[in-house]
Each structure stands twice: as C-alpha cells, then as structure tokens.
Amino acid sequence: MKVITDEKKIDELLTRGVENVYPNKEALKKVLMSGKKIKLYFGIDPTSGTLHLGHLVQFLKLKKFQDLGHEVVILIGDFTAQIGDPTDKQTTRKQLIHKQVLENAKGYKKQISKILDLKKLNLNFVHNAKWINKLKPEDMLELASHFTVSNLLTRSMFQDRINTGREVYVHEFLYPIFQAYDAVTMNVDLQIGGNDQMFNMLAGRDLMKRKKHKEMFVLTTKLLVDPTGKKMGKTEGNMITLNDSANEIFGKVMSWSDNMIVPGFEICTYLDFSTFANEKPRDQKIKLAHEIVKICQGEDAANKAEENFINTFQKKEIPEEMEEIKTGAGELLGEVLVKNKILSSKSEWRRLVEGNGVHDLDKNINITDQNMKVSGNLTLKIGKKRFVKIVI
C-alpha cells in the first residue's frame, strides 16, 4: 500500500486528541511527510476479557495511521500482563497466570475489528511472551544495566507508596523494562499510548537509543476522565466496554457530565465539535453517544439505541422532583443508600440488585454489581415507585 502524505491529514493526526509527541511533533511530521513507511505499535495487557473506551481512543488513532499506509502492530502483552502495569496504582496488582491471560485475550481481535480493518496487510498482531520467555539470566542482567533504580523511583505512584509506608515490589520495576524491550525487539519507529503510559514509553525510547542508536518517536494521547478527574477504565469501575450493548453504551455516554462532551468528541470520534457548539448540552450528548455507538456497533445499532433512549425519557418515567443525596466519588452505592435511609439494610440492597430492582435511568440499564462505586451523578429508580438522585 502506498504511503499517503496529505499534509492536512497528517496535521490532524498529530494534533487531534494528542497530548505530547517526543521528541517533538515537527520531527515526526517531517518523517510522515517524507513518504517513508513507518512501523508503529500499541500494546494491550489482557488483564480482563473486554476492551474499553480508553482502548477505542488508541484504535481510532491507529486507524488513521493504517489509512495513511503505515505498518500497525498491536502487541498483546501476554507476558507483561502477568506482572501487571503499576501505572497509577496505589497498591500492587494481583499477578495473573499465563493461561488466564490468554483466555482474556481470546475475544480481542473481534472487538478490535469493529474499528480497524484486520484484512489489510499493514496490520499485525504479536505476543511479547514469544521473545521475553527466551531471555536468559545473562540477558536480563544486560537489559537491567540500562536502567537505574533512582530513575524508576521517580514514578509518582512509587513515591506515593513509599511516603505512605506501602510496599513497592521488585517485579514492578521490571514492567517498564520489559515494555521498553518490546519496542527494541520489534524495532519500531513509533509507539502510541495514553498519556498515563508516558514513563513506560519513554523508557523504550531511551533503550532504543542505547541499543540500536535509533530515534524512536512516542505519541501520547489525551485521557478521557470522569468528573472526579479519574480516567475511564476497568480499574476505576466506570468503563464503557466494546462488548457493551448499543443501549448500554448510549446510556452510559448520556450519563456523562457536560464537561466531558468536548473531550469526548475530540478523542472518541472523528466529528468536529464546532458543528454542534451552539446546541444544548443534551443534544450534543445525544450526537456524541450516537457516534460512539456507530463506531463500535454500526449505524443501524446507533439509530436504534438513540430511538430507545429518547422513547424511554418521553414516557416521563422520571418525576420532576425527587430526593437528592450528595456523596463522594468512590463510595459504595449500596452503603450510600442505606446510610441515607433510602434502603433499610445491605440485605435489602442485595435483594434488589439480584432481582433487577435498581434501574439507572440515566443509562437506561439495571444495576447488577452489588459492589458498584459512585463515579458520577446517578438517577435511580428503586423498585416500582422510589426515585432518588445521587450527586457528587
């Protein structure tokens, strides 16, 4: 496939949803404008069986590179997932066995195929256990000699743990080292990932310089964060997965706070927000939800999800006035309802959840997780007649 050097497309590629480019955008643009086909990669650790909206951001960026004719590699971190990426983690991740990791990754290609064209020859999947498992003790010593403990300790989450008396384990230091080794082994020209992955990716950039005397580019994307400032993801309990139904995705996007609309358009769609800038936030959100469902499930599913959502609200199931409870992010929803005497006990909460008796009206879905934490505003229908609004 011929490499496309359309300057307008390249400028958008390097600015839309992009947080940083290392060493700088100008240098990467020069390479892309030269017509040289570059090799870039994005890595995923299969710590669960579902990909989420945070991954979608990267896939949309990868698709743009793919459409320009560049070679895209998606790395399945079947070895690194066994360590667990310590990024932004205040406690050590639970280690997984390889069998579980491979089981988690089984459905990834199908989920990714919703965004990327898997039939194109310029897209490849690789597994990093293939080369990391071949490392001998002397190889590990040589690899580790390129890193310093003082540099690894500069990571904020390690500093936070040390300052609060929590443990940092040696195997956690190995994570950025192995991720760096991935980049060198594949001899890539560019690595992309969320801005929270900057430390790990820059470790790869440094190792590439040392081992191959090559300038590897790093592109970090903006993160989609909730009203509390936490990124949307599986660990935070507020994720939208690529396996969610169209109605679930639509409803969850509609429950986002208004300040998530603009970044949502920028990093989760290809649409220009300025087209909708003068519309009401609810209408903007409907267009955003429609587009995200369209990308993940197709136009027909998006139309049906929008119709379902609008019809639900036109039934006026939600009373104009209801009890409002203010709480903090991260609180267990069941405990909040019991503490504020909406429910009599935790047992009642469990019975209601098990019987599909708690309905999130903002998302138009039943709540099924008894340990659900509050991560944003909620409008709940409990049983047949009780309504309550949870506000952070």
N, C-alpha and C positions, 0 to 999 in steps of 0.2 A: 504494500500500500504506500502510495506517495505521501510524503510529509507535506502538510499544508502550512503555509507561512503567512496567513492572513493576519495582519498586524492588529486589527480591531479585535479579532477573536483571541489573540494571544494576550492583549492588554486586559481584556475582561477575565481571562483565565487566571491572570496573575494578580488581580485586584478583588474580584467578587468573592466575598467570604474568606479572604486571605488575611491572616494576622501578620505573619512575617515570612520573608524569604531570606535564606542565608546562602552565600554572603550578602547578596542583595538582589532585588528584582531586576535591575538593569542587566546584570551579568547573565541571569537566566534567560531574560528576554532575548539577549544577543544570540545565545545558543539556539533558542527556538526559532528565531528569525533566519538563522543560517541555513535551515533546511536539513540539519543533522537529525537523524532519528535517535532519540534518547530512550534509555531504559529506566523506568521508574517503578517504585513499588510501594504498596501499603500492606501493613501486617495486621492480622487479626488473631488474637488468642482465643481459642474456643473454650472459654470458661462457662459458657451456657449454650443451650441449643438454639438460641434465637439471636439474630442480629437486630440492631435497633436504629433509631433515628440518627444517633451520633455516627453510625456507620454510613447511613444514607448520604450524609454530607460529604464523606470521602468518596463514595461511589459516583456521585454527581461530578465531582472534580476529576476522577479517573476517566469517566466517560468523555469529558471534554478533551483530555489528552489522547484517549483512544481515537476519537473522531478526527483529531489532527494527524493521526498516523503514527503515533509513538507507541513503543512497546510497554505494555502494562503488565506488571506481575503482582498477583495477590498472594501474599505469603500466609499460610496457615501455621500459626505458631504452636505446633503440637508438642514441641519441647518446652518452649518458654512458658506455655500455659501451665505446665507442671510446677514451675517456680511461682508464678503469679506476679504480675506487674505491681510494684509497690507504689506507683504514681498516685498521689493524693490519698493514700491510705494511711489512716492513723493507727491501724493495727495490722499485724502480719496476715496476709491472705492464707486461706486454707489451701494446702497443696493437693493437687489432683493427680490421679494415676493416668497413665497414657491411654488406657482403654476407655476411660471416661471422656478424655479429651477428644479422641477420635469419634466417639459416639455423639458428642456435642456438635462436631463439625459436619455430620452427615448431611444435614439439610442446607448447608451454607450456599452451595452452588445454585440451588433452586431459588433461594432468596435473592442472591446477587443477580441472577438472570432477569429479575424484574427491572433492573436498571441498566446493567451492562450487557452488551452483545457477546455472549460466550462463543458464538460461531466464528467470530473474527480471529484471524491468525495472530493478531498482535495482543492477545490476552492469554496469560498463562497462570496456572496455579502451582505453587510449590509448598513443601512442608520442611520446616527447618530442622526437625529431628534427623532428617536424612544426612546432614553434614555435622550437626553438633554431636550426635551419637558416635561419630568417628574420631572425635578428639581424644588424644592420648594425654596422660598426665603431663608429659613434657610440652605438649601443645597448649594445654591450659596455663602452664607456667609462663610460656612465652606470650600468650594472649593477655594474661593478667598484668604482665610487666609494662603494658602500655597505659595503665590506669593507676591513679593514686587514691588512697583512702581519703585524703583531705578533699579531693575533688568530689568524690562520691558522697561525702558527708555534707556537701553544700546543698544537697537537695532539701527543700523546706520541710517535707514530711518526716525526714530522718531527724532534722533538727528539732522539730516539734516533739517527736517521740522522746528524744534524749532529754529535752528540757522538762518533760513531764514524767520522767522516770520509767518510760516504757521501752521495751526491748527493740533493738534492730539486729536482725539475724544476718549472718554472713551470706547465706544463699540469696538474700535480697540484693546484695551488692552485685551478684552475678547477672542479674536481669539486664541492666543496660550494657554490660559487657557482651552478653550473647546477642542482644539486639544489634549492637554495633558489628559483631562478627557476621551476622546475617547480611548486612549491607555489603561488606567487603567480599564475602563469599560469592554473592550474586553479581558483584562488580557493577552496581547500579550507578546511574548518573544523578538520580533524584529520589528522595524519599519524601512522602507526604504523610501527614497525620494531624490529629488535633493539637491545639496549642499546648495542651497538658502533656504532650509527648515530646516537647522540645528538648528536654535534658537527654532523653534516650536517643533521639535522632541526632543531636549534635555530637553525642559520643561516637556514633557511626561516622559522622563527618570527620572527626578527629582521627579515628582509627584508619579511615580510608587514606588520609594524608600520610600517616605514618607507614602504612603497609604497602600502599600502591602509588604514593606520591600523586594522588589524583584529587581534583576538586569536586567533591560531591555536593550537590545542592540539597537544601532542606526547605520544604514548604510547609508551614503550619497553618491550619485553618482555624477560624473563629469557632468558639464553642457555643452551643445553644444552652442557655442557663435558665433555670426557673426563677420565680420572683425572689427567692431567698439567695440567689447567686450561685446555687449548686448546678453543676452540669446535669443534663438529662441523660440518664443511663441506668443500667440494671442495678448497680450497687446502691444508687440513690433512691430506688423504688418509684421513680416517676417516668419510666421509659415508655415509649411507643415502639413496639417491635414490628419488624417487617412481616411477621406472621399474624399480627392482629387482623381482625376482620375490618372491612371497609368502614362499617358503622363505628367500630371501636376507635379507629384512627381518627375519623371525622370528629367524633365526640370529644376525644382527648385534646385535639387541637383547639376545639371550640372552648375548652375549659382553660386554655392558656390565658394569662393576664395580658392586658392590652400592650404592655411594654415589650412583649415577645413577638409582636406582629411584624415589625420592620426587620429584625434579625431573622425571623422565621422565613420571610420572603427571600432574603438575601442568601441564606446558606442552605435552605431546604427546597428551593425551587429555582427555575430559570426565569421566572417572571420579574418584570420591572415594577417595584412597589409604587413608583411615582404615578403610574397609571391609575392607582386606586387611592392616592394620597388624600383626596378630598371626600372620600366616602366615610360613613360611620364605622367605628371600630368593629361592630358586629358583622357588617357586610364585608369588611376587609378580611375578617377572620374566616368567614364562610368561603371566600375565594381562596384563602391560604389552605384551609382544610381540604377543599375540593382538589387543589393542585397536588397536594401531598398524596392524597388517596389516588389520584390519577397516575402519578409517578409509580406508586407502589402496586396498584391493583388494576389500573386501566381506566379509560374514560367512562365506560358503562357503569363500573362499580362506583366511581366518584359521583356520577349523576344520581344513582340510586341512594347513596349514603346521604347526599345533600337533601334529597327529597324526604327521606326518612327523618332526618334531623328537624327539618322545617315543620313537617307534619306533626311531629311529637310536641313541638312548642306551640303550634297553632291550636292544639287541643286544650290549651290553657290548664294543664295539669298542675302547674305551679301557682300557688296563691301569691297575691301581690305582697302580703305581709306574712312573715314567719319569724320564729325565734332565731336570733343570731348569736353565735358563740365565737368569741375571739380566743385564739390559741397560738402556740408557737409551732414553727415548722419542725418536723421530726417527731412530734408527739404521736403516740398510738391512737388511731381514730376511736377504737372501742373504749379506751380509757377516758378520752375526752368526753364522749357521750355519757358514760357512767358518772364521771366527776361532776358534770353539769346537770345530772338528774334527768337527762333525756331517756336513758335506759336505767333499769333498776339494778342490773348486775352485769358482770362479764359473761355470765352464763346466758343471759338474755341476748347479748351481743352475738355470742357464738351460734345460738339457735337461729337468730335472724339471718346471719350470713350463710349458714348451712342451708337454710330454706329459701335463699334468694330473696330475702325480705328487706335488703338495704339497696336502694337504687340511687346511683349517681346521676342526677338529672342533667348535669352539665355535659356529661359524656354519653348519656343515654345507655348506660351499662349497669349490670348488677355488680356489687362489690363481692368478691369471692375470697379475698385474702383477710383472714381474721387478724393478722398482724400488720395490716396496712398502716403506713405512717402518713401523716398530713404533710403534703408538699406544696399545696396551693389551695386556693379558695374552693369550697365544695358546696353544692346544693343537694341535699339528701332527702329522699322520700323513704321513711322508715315504716314498714308495714303498709297499711292501706290509707292511713289518714294523717300520719305525723310528717311534718316537714321541718327541716332545720337547715340553716346556712352556717357553714364553718368559714371563718375569716381569719387569715393570718395577719 
